[in-house]
Amino acid sequence: MSDISYNQAILMFADAGLAALATSAETSSSVKTPAGESHFLCSWMVSALKKRTFSKLIADDLTFWIRQARSMGAGAELKLLLQKISQQYSFIADKQQGLALSLKAMLTELDSSDWVIITDQEVTQKLKLNSDGRSSLVISDEQFTQRIDGDELIKPITLYVRAPEQAFAEIAYKHGLLLSPGNKKTSLIKHHKSYRIWPKNMQPALTILQPLTS
């Protein structure tokens, strides 16, 4: 499995977990309760980790989720987690082309929603932006001009954003963009978080997951 991407690995894992849970529920009524589902999926993840059933790209994720399930029980909501992963990574699977267009379309939407959008200034040191309480997004001019070639992203781009994270992630997702989790420590702009988008949506780690849709 060394040649597969993180996106492929995490989707394969989530779908396999949901299928195993469904199969077990057919023969055991105890698996149909939240506590039973959590116990089954935790045990299934432990077994998968020990047997190295899935790509090592998601080994840290499995370790974290197993730890959560052991401490939180049903509160870890492992089934819901797998459902969200399956939904989001299935949706994004064929969205690898034209991501520069997707980014520009998102910026246009945010601008029309009264966001402060800045893409024509260098961001190389700590800065402070006064946006008068408005949501804001900044991309360094160097990245915006040199990491886009036509319709495509050719290198990862960092977005500095001040806005509710889940709402921003939902907008990005609507435009077919996977976001890295926001990080305040790596942000060069005060009161903003840094997010990254990658060419072909090939994030190296789990994206910000969206609520399930009906």
N, C-alpha and C positions, 0 to 999 in steps of 0.2 A: 504493500500500500504506500510505498515511498513516493510514488509519482502523483498521488492525488493531492488536491488542494485542501486547505482547511475547510472551505465551504462544502466540498464534496464529502469530506470525512464526517463533519458534524451532522449533515443531512442524513447520511447513511446510518449513523449511530442513532439519531432520533427516530427514524422510521423503523429501525430494527427493534428498538426498545418498545415502541408503541405496538408493534406487531406481536412481540413476545408477551406483552401485557394482555392483549386481546385474546391470544391463544390460551393463556393461563386462566383468564376469567371465564372461559367456556367450560372449564372443568372444576373450578373452585369458586364458590360463592364468597369466600372470605376476601378474595382479591378485588371484589367489586366495591369495597368500602375505601374511603380515602386513606385510612391507616393501612389497609391491606395492600393498596396500590403502592403506597410509599415503601412498605417493607419489601414487596416483590421487586420493585425497580431498584431499590438500594442493593439488594442481594444480586440482582442481575448485573448491575454496574460493577460491583466488587468482582464478580466472576469474569466479566469482560476485561477488567483491568488486569487481573491476574493472568488471564490467558492471552492477553494482548490481542484481543479479537479485532480491535479497531486501531486506526492509525495513531502513532505516538503524538501526532499533532494535537489530539484532544485529551491526552493523558492528564494534563493539569486540570482540565475542566472536570473530568471524571472524579479525580481525587477531591476536588472542592465540593462537588455535589454529593459525594458519598459522605463527606464530613458533615455537610449541612443536614442530610437526611438522618444521620445518626444522632445529631443534637436536637433537631427540630421535629422529627417524625413526619406526620402528615403535613405539618406546616411548611415543609420544604417544597411542597407542590411539584413533585418531580414529573407527574403526568402532564400537568399544565406547561411546565418548562419544555418538555419534549414536543408538545403540540405547537407551542409558539415557534420553536426552532424549525420544525417540519414546515409550518405555514410560511415562515419568512424566507427560509433558504430555498424552498421550492419555487416561491414567487420570483426570487432574484436569480435563479439558475440561468435563465436565458437573457439576463440583463447585463451583458459584458461589453457591449459596443455603444458608442455614442455618449459616453459618460460626461464628456466635456459639455455637450449640448444639454444633458440633464442638469449639470451643475449650473449652467447659465440660466436655464429655465427656472430653477429653484431660486436663484438670486433675483430674477425678475419678479417672481411671485412675492418674495419677502420684501422687496423694495416697494411693491404696490400695497403691501400691508403695513407700510410706514416703519419698516426696519431701517436702521442706519447700515448701509452697505459700503464698505471701503475695499477696493482692490487695486488702487493705484499708488500705494505708499509702501515703502520698504519696512519690514518688521524684522529687525535684527537684534534689538535690545528691549528691555522692559519699557513698556509704554502705558500711558493712562488715556482712556477715551471718555470724554464727557458726552454722553448720548441723551442727556436730559430724561432719563428713565425709559427711553425706548429700547426695544430689543436691538441688538447689533451683531454684525458679522464682519470679520476682517480677514482678508487673505493677502499675504505679502505680494507686492507687485512682482517680485522676482519669480515667485512660484506661479502666479496667475499667468504670466507671460511666457515662462520658459518650461513649464510642466504640462502644457497643453499643446497639442499638435492637431490642428483641424478640429475634428469632432471628438478626439480622444484624449484621455489623460495618459501621459507617458511616464509620470512619476507620482508618488503619493503627494497629496496637497493637504496642508494644515489649515483648518478653519478655526478662527478664534471667535467664540460665540458667547453672547450674554443673553440668555433666554431660558425658559423652563426646558430642561433637557428632553423630557419625553415628548413635548410638543414639537420641538425642533426635529427630533429623530423621526417623528411621524411624517413631517413634511418631506424630509430627505427620502424616507422610504417610499412615499407617494411618487417621488421623482425617480425611483429605481436606484437609489444610492444607499449603500451600507456605510454606517458610521462606526468608527471606533468609539468606545466609551469616552466621555469627557474627562479631561484631566486638568485640574487647576494648577498643579505643581509645575507642569511643563509649559503653561501658558505664559506668553510674553506680554500679555495685555491684562492689566489689573481688572479684577471682577469678571473676567472671561474664562471660559474653559477652552482647551484646545481639543479639537476633533480631527481625525484624519480620514480622508477618502483615498481609495487605491485604484490604480488601473484595473479594469475588468472586474471591479468589486472584490478583488482578492485580498480581503482583510486577513491578517495572520492570526486573529483571535476572534472571540465571540463578539458580535455586534450588539447594539442596544435593541433588545427584543420588543416587539410590538404586541398589543393586546390581540387576542383571538378575534377574528371576524366571523360572523355567522355564515 
